[in-house]
Amino acid sequence: MKKHTYRKEFCSRLTRLRMDKDVSARDMSLSLGLSESYINKIENEKTLPSMSTFFDICDYFDITPQEFFNMGEPFPFDIAVAITEMNHMSKDQLSRMIAFMKDINHHT
C-alpha cells in the first residue's frame, strides 16, 4: 500500500468518526483547543496531526489509537461502551452475555 493511501484512509477515518459523533469539524477543532479549521485541514488531506494531537483526537472520541486504526470496525463507540460494561460483569453474567450474542449472530 502506498503512503498516499494511508493518508487518505487516516483522513477518511477521522471524518467518519466525527460524523458518527455528529459534531462539526469546527466544533471538534475548538473542543480540542485548536484553530477552527484544523480538523477540516486534516480531513482534506492538507495536514496531519502531531502524535500528541492524534492522542487528543483519540481521547476526544473515547477510543484507543488501535481502535482508531481498526478501519473494519464500523461502530467503535458502541463497541467501547459494550466492553466497558462487560468489564463490570460477573463471570456468570459475562457467560450469559456471550451466549446471547452468539445466539443473535446465528439467527440474523
Secondary structure, 3 states (H helix, E strand, C coil): CCHHHHHHHHHHHHHHHHHHCCCCHHHHHHHCCCCCCHHHHHHCCCCCCCHHHHHHHHHHHCCCHHHHHCCCCCCHHHHHHHHHHHCCCCHHHHHHHHHHHHHHHHCC
